[in-house]
Amino acid sequence: MSIVNHRSLGSIIKGVWTHSLSILTMFSFPYQVTVALHRLRGVKIGK
């Protein structure tokens, strides 16, 4: 029995975008860049 997961193209693109931003935040050293990338991902920092 196979499991089929139907996801929209928008959902796939959003997942890839979020994953790539999370990878970039690991390698960005200036604090402002890291905060900006987290905010692009939708993470609330300091609130």
N, CA, C and O atoms as a printed pandas DataFrame, in Angstrom:
     atom_number atom_name residue_name chain_id  residue_number  x_coord  y_coord  z_coord
0              1         N          MET        A               1    0.845   -1.172    0.000
1              2        CA          MET        A               1    0.000    0.000    0.000
2              3         C          MET        A               1    0.892    1.237    0.000
3              4         O          MET        A               1    1.793    1.365    0.829
4              5         N          SER        A               2    0.637    2.127   -0.919
5              6        CA          SER        A               2    1.437    3.342   -0.991
6              7         C          SER        A               2    0.652    4.519   -0.419
7              8         O          SER        A               2   -0.572    4.592   -0.527
8              9         N          ILE        A               3    1.391    5.425    0.187
9             10        CA          ILE        A               3    0.790    6.622    0.751
10            11         C          ILE        A               3    1.069    7.765   -0.207
11            12         O          ILE        A               3    2.223    8.051   -0.527
12            13         N          VAL        A               4    0.014    8.414   -0.662
13            14        CA          VAL        A               4    0.155    9.515   -1.601
14            15         C          VAL        A               4   -0.164   10.811   -0.873
15            16         O          VAL        A               4   -1.236   10.969   -0.290
16            17         N          ASN        A               5    0.775   11.718   -0.918
17            18        CA          ASN        A               5    0.603   13.012   -0.262
18            19         C          ASN        A               5    0.452   14.066   -1.345
19            20         O          ASN        A               5    1.407   14.355   -2.067
20            21         N          HIS        A               6   -0.727   14.640   -1.467
21            22        CA          HIS        A               6   -0.970   15.666   -2.480
22            23         C          HIS        A               6   -0.759   17.037   -1.853
23            24         O          HIS        A               6   -1.514   17.469   -0.982
24            25         N          ARG        A               7    0.283   17.705   -2.319
25            26        CA          ARG        A               7    0.580   19.053   -1.839
26            27         C          ARG        A               7    0.547   20.001   -3.020
27            28         O          ARG        A               7    0.923   19.636   -4.134
28            29         N          SER        A               8    0.104   21.198   -2.775
29            30        CA          SER        A               8    0.055   22.192   -3.847
30            31         C          SER        A               8    1.464   22.694   -4.150
31            32         O          SER        A               8    2.382   22.560   -3.341
32            33         N          LEU        A               9    1.604   23.263   -5.316
33            34        CA          LEU        A               9    2.902   23.803   -5.725
34            35         C          LEU        A               9    3.323   24.930   -4.790
35            36         O          LEU        A               9    4.502   25.050   -4.456
36            37         N          GLY        A              10    2.385   25.746   -4.371
37            38        CA          GLY        A              10    2.695   26.836   -3.446
38            39         C          GLY        A              10    3.217   26.329   -2.120
39            40         O          GLY        A              10    4.128   26.919   -1.538
40            41         N          SER        A              11    2.641   25.233   -1.637
41            42        CA          SER        A              11    3.085   24.645   -0.377
42            43         C          SER        A              11    4.502   24.096   -0.498
43            44         O          SER        A              11    5.301   24.223    0.430
44            45         N          ILE        A              12    4.807   23.500   -1.612
45            46        CA          ILE        A              12    6.155   22.951   -1.838
46            47         C          ILE        A              12    7.176   24.084   -1.922
47            48         O          ILE        A              12    8.254   24.002   -1.332
48            49         N          ILE        A              13    6.833   25.137   -2.656
49            50        CA          ILE        A              13    7.750   26.275   -2.795
50            51         C          ILE        A              13    7.986   26.944   -1.450
51            52         O          ILE        A              13    9.116   27.311   -1.129
52            53         N          LYS        A              14    6.927   27.107   -0.660
53            54        CA          LYS        A              14    7.073   27.718    0.659
54            55         C          LYS        A              14    7.963   26.859    1.560
55            56         O          LYS        A              14    8.780   27.399    2.308
56            57         N          GLY        A              15    7.820   25.546    1.502
57            58        CA          GLY        A              15    8.658   24.655    2.297
58            59         C          GLY        A              15   10.123   24.725    1.909
59            60         O          GLY        A              15   11.002   24.731    2.771
60            61         N          VAL        A              16   10.384   24.779    0.613
61            62        CA          VAL        A              16   11.769   24.888    0.133
62            63         C          VAL        A              16   12.356   26.235    0.537
63            64         O          VAL        A              16   13.513   26.304    0.950
64            65         N          TRP        A              17   11.570   27.308    0.422
65            66        CA          TRP        A              17   12.022   28.646    0.802
66            67         C          TRP        A              17   12.363   28.704    2.288
67            68         O          TRP        A              17   13.412   29.227    2.663
68            69         N          THR        A              18   11.484   28.171    3.133
69            70        CA          THR        A              18   11.717   28.182    4.575
70            71         C          THR        A              18   12.937   27.359    4.943
71            72         O          THR        A              18   13.723   27.762    5.800
72            73         N          HIS        A              19   13.100   26.213    4.307
73            74        CA          HIS        A              19   14.260   25.358    4.597
74            75         C          HIS        A              19   15.556   26.035    4.172
75            76         O          HIS        A              19   16.551   25.982    4.895
76            77         N          SER        A              20   15.551   26.674    2.999
77            78        CA          SER        A              20   16.773   27.337    2.547
78            79         C          SER        A              20   17.113   28.538    3.436
79            80         O          SER        A              20   18.289   28.809    3.677
80            81         N          LEU        A              21   16.100   29.262    3.927
81            82        CA          LEU        A              21   16.378   30.368    4.845
82            83         C          LEU        A              21   16.945   29.862    6.166
83            84         O          LEU        A              21   17.822   30.500    6.748
84            85         N          SER        A              22   16.455   28.728    6.642
85            86        CA          SER        A              22   16.978   28.199    7.900
86            87         C          SER        A              22   18.424   27.756    7.745
87            88         O          SER        A              22   19.204   27.866    8.691
88            89         N          ILE        A              23   18.795   27.263    6.583
89            90        CA          ILE        A              23   20.196   26.895    6.330
90            91         C          ILE        A              23   21.064   28.158    6.280
91            92         O          ILE        A              23   22.167   28.179    6.826
92            93         N          LEU        A              24   20.562   29.207    5.623
93            94        CA          LEU        A              24   21.329   30.451    5.535
94            95         C          LEU        A              24   21.559   31.072    6.904
95            96         O          LEU        A              24   22.609   31.673    7.133
96            97         N          THR        A              25   20.607   30.944    7.817
97            98        CA          THR        A              25   20.777   31.553    9.137
98            99         C          THR        A              25   21.895   30.890    9.930
99           100         O          THR        A              25   22.457   31.508   10.834
100          101         N          MET        A              26   22.223   29.659    9.613
101          102        CA          MET        A              26   23.322   28.988   10.317
102          103         C          MET        A              26   24.675   29.563    9.912
103          104         O          MET        A              26   25.630   29.482   10.684
104          105         N          PHE        A              27   24.776   30.147    8.704
105          106        CA          PHE        A              27   26.055   30.603    8.188
106          107         C          PHE        A              27   26.196   32.111    8.142
107          108         O          PHE        A              27   27.222   32.613    7.684
108          109         N          SER        A              28   25.206   32.840    8.598
109          110        CA          SER        A              28   25.310   34.306    8.576
110          111         C          SER        A              28   25.793   34.796    9.938
111          112         O          SER        A              28   25.189   34.491   10.966
112          113         N          PHE        A              29   26.875   35.548    9.935
113          114        CA          PHE        A              29   27.492   35.956   11.184
114          115         C          PHE        A              29   26.975   37.286   11.733
115          116         O          PHE        A              29   26.768   37.380   12.943
116          117         N          PRO        A              30   26.753   38.327   10.911
117          118        CA          PRO        A              30   26.250   39.570   11.516
118          119         C          PRO        A              30   24.859   39.355   12.117
119          120         O          PRO        A              30   24.002   38.713   11.512
120          121         N          TYR        A              31   24.654   39.892   13.292
121          122        CA          TYR        A              31   23.408   39.690   14.019
122          123         C          TYR        A              31   22.207   40.229   13.239
123          124         O          TYR        A              31   21.140   39.614   13.234
124          125         N          GLN        A              32   22.382   41.372   12.586
125          126        CA          GLN        A              32   21.278   41.976   11.857
126          127         C          GLN        A              32   20.819   41.090   10.698
127          128         O          GLN        A              32   19.622   40.990   10.430
128          129         N          VAL        A              33   21.759   40.452   10.017
129          130        CA          VAL        A              33   21.417   39.558    8.903
130          131         C          VAL        A              33   20.674   38.337    9.427
131          132         O          VAL        A              33   19.688   37.908    8.828
132          133         N          THR        A              34   21.136   37.777   10.531
133          134        CA          THR        A              34   20.488   36.614   11.122
134          135         C          THR        A              34   19.055   36.943   11.534
135          136         O          THR        A              34   18.140   36.159   11.283
136          137         N          VAL        A              35   18.862   38.086   12.159
137          138        CA          VAL        A              35   17.523   38.502   12.579
138          139         C          VAL        A              35   16.625   38.710   11.368
139          140         O          VAL        A              35   15.464   38.301   11.375
140          141         N          ALA        A              36   17.158   39.343   10.332
141          142        CA          ALA        A              36   16.365   39.588    9.125
142          143         C          ALA        A              36   15.935   38.270    8.471
143          144         O          ALA        A              36   14.797   38.150    8.015
144          145         N          LEU        A              37   16.827   37.293    8.424
145          146        CA          LEU        A              37   16.478   36.003    7.827
146          147         C          LEU        A              37   15.438   35.264    8.665
147          148         O          LEU        A              37   14.535   34.630    8.119
148          149         N          HIS        A              38   15.563   35.344    9.986
149          150        CA          HIS        A              38   14.561   34.717   10.845
150          151         C          HIS        A              38   13.202   35.374   10.649
151          152         O          HIS        A              38   12.179   34.689   10.617
152          153         N          ARG        A              39   13.185   36.689   10.518
153          154        CA          ARG        A              39   11.907   37.382   10.317
154          155         C          ARG        A              39   11.291   37.017    8.977
155          156         O          ARG        A              39   10.068   36.930    8.868
156          157         N          LEU        A              40   12.125   36.797    7.939
157          158        CA          LEU        A              40   11.602   36.335    6.656
158          159         C          LEU        A              40   10.940   34.968    6.792
159          160         O          LEU        A              40    9.971   34.668    6.095
160          161         N          ARG        A              41   11.469   34.142    7.692
161          162        CA          ARG        A              41   10.895   32.823    7.934
162          163         C          ARG        A              41    9.616   32.901    8.758
163          164         O          ARG        A              41    8.852   31.938    8.806
164          165         N          GLY        A              42    9.376   34.041    9.409
165          166        CA          GLY        A              42    8.175   34.189   10.229
166          167         C          GLY        A              42    8.410   33.956   11.692
167          168         O          GLY        A              42    7.453   33.807   12.453
168          169         N          VAL        A              43    9.667   33.920   12.114
169          170        CA          VAL        A              43   10.001   33.699   13.520
170          171         C          VAL        A              43    9.958   35.037   14.251
171          172         O          VAL        A              43   10.524   36.021   13.775
172          173         N          LYS        A              44    9.302   35.080   15.389
173          174        CA          LYS        A              44    9.239   36.295   16.205
174          175         C          LYS        A              44   10.399   36.263   17.180
175          176         O          LYS        A              44   10.496   35.349   17.999
176          177         N          ILE        A              45   11.287   37.256   17.102
177          178        CA          ILE        A              45   12.474   37.305   17.951
178          179         C          ILE        A              45   12.320   38.439   18.943
179          180         O          ILE        A              45   12.003   39.568   18.568
180          181         N          GLY        A              46   12.545   38.135   20.205
181          182        CA          GLY        A              46   12.540   39.144   21.251
182          183         C          GLY        A              46   11.171   39.657   21.629
183          184         O          GLY        A              46   11.046   40.751   22.178
184          185         N          LYS        A              47   10.144   38.883   21.342
185          186        CA          LYS        A              47    8.794   39.339   21.700
186          187         C          LYS        A              47    8.083   38.289   22.501
187          188         O          LYS        A              47    6.934   38.487   22.896
